[in-house]
Amino acid sequence: MNITYCPDYQSMSQLASSLVLSEIRKKKNLLFCAATGNSPAGLYQELANKSSKDQDFFKEVRIIKLDEWGGVPLDHPSTCENFLKRTLSTPLKIPTVNYISFSSDPIEPALECERIQSELDRHGPIDICVLGLGRNGHLGLNEPGQHLESHCHVAALSDKSLEHSMLQGTEIKPSYGLTLGMQDILASRLILFLVSGTNKALVLETLLQQKVSPTLPASYLWTHQNVECIINQSDFQESLSVQ
């Protein structure tokens, strides 16, 4: 894992954007796995700025959604779908045919996971996977446990995941999660791991000990040969000693 400490959130987002744009210049139709949340939001804004200046830059890019809150209507404001359409796929003008997305309220969640897995098997592997660090160390909705699922699956949500900022103030809470599995994530050619948020200091400190365990899913990123970990240093100055 290559770790870069950036002085602030904007610098983290700009560095992440430069890496993404560089990869797209090499492969115009790359498969981009998109996480949601505050950590990648700045990156997506930087990409949207690029799209506003060069409307054809992203026209061949394919996007696959990392995960989704289950049991919530797809048009609900708290869904990952709503977040990604608003911040990424619409500003980048991604054609519908190039967007692979979990439904948030499928009749058969397991069958929905099989559908997405089939799409990933057909279009993958992922070229760039954008990840954030969950407060409990989850990646996507791969929650800590005794073992981790390899492929797309229905996930039981932890209490910490249910406290996610996307769910604050909403009257409808998800009853499960839908997510790509750890093997799907680790098969990515490049992983962009964006770490920000003062409430993640303890889990980041544990992660930096480099001990790989299913009780800390993010620790499996130490086993991948091409991870760019970009940390917003301003969020962790008081809790971590960084170079």
Steps between C-alpha positions, in 0.01 A plus 500: 500500500642836397392757759488873429410753768333809359473820705124536451189355338533703182856383443393140556218536247722669242768232526239226464355676197839527332552125543156419357543732201841351427352149491213607273748651254663156480170312466195699392246227577634393836268351763473736798360368829344785696454521875274754669544724801691810600848366428462464120258793456782746439655271239168481316472879505846526343396253229179697441711814456704319235181386325368856485812603310532189283157344449631199307775401744291242688274386213643145491552451874296224662386527863403223742349587836690355795203446729148606589270530799238225471129534564489869409318636191750571221392863469539568873752778578709273727577234239844455348320523166382851574847604619684361197257631242514846654877518550646271233305333221287803404779763516731267306221426248545124534262317263249270668648203313834570673358510852473177703297546815343300781130562542437611857169320549500181291236232545775239542820661640708186444397490134591867467848416629525219245404747226767750600759224535418385148544856372833532679621165369407611148643853512774470762738495660472848648766741377469761777321430828432802721461411867448683826577373848197403705491598868523131588751423223250376245558524125182552306256313722741216571457510875748373763450136594658158524516471122440722200295427188689479171232623261180707481280424795224611732662643813368529854568861601691585816378765743788726394403472133145597590645818655646604163458869418294411191232354727483781752159665524330255264176331604571187293790287619654218295435146618804348325783589266595399145871507424783377285710242682860517613633290215321726252662804662847349526491397132502872409804617307529820704337580835461862608449496876390839630512553876342802666279570799609567857275220628723244321821572691491183710425264212769666285753457780411130516520465122849648489624214719481288182338199668265327256178372656135451396408701809646799311406453132704804390814322621479271194613796291850422630488185284440695176795613290354825369324703770532877514393600851445876528445634850362839593763581760306793646241257639758295689770738620406469866457122501778367277869566459550535125802585294 
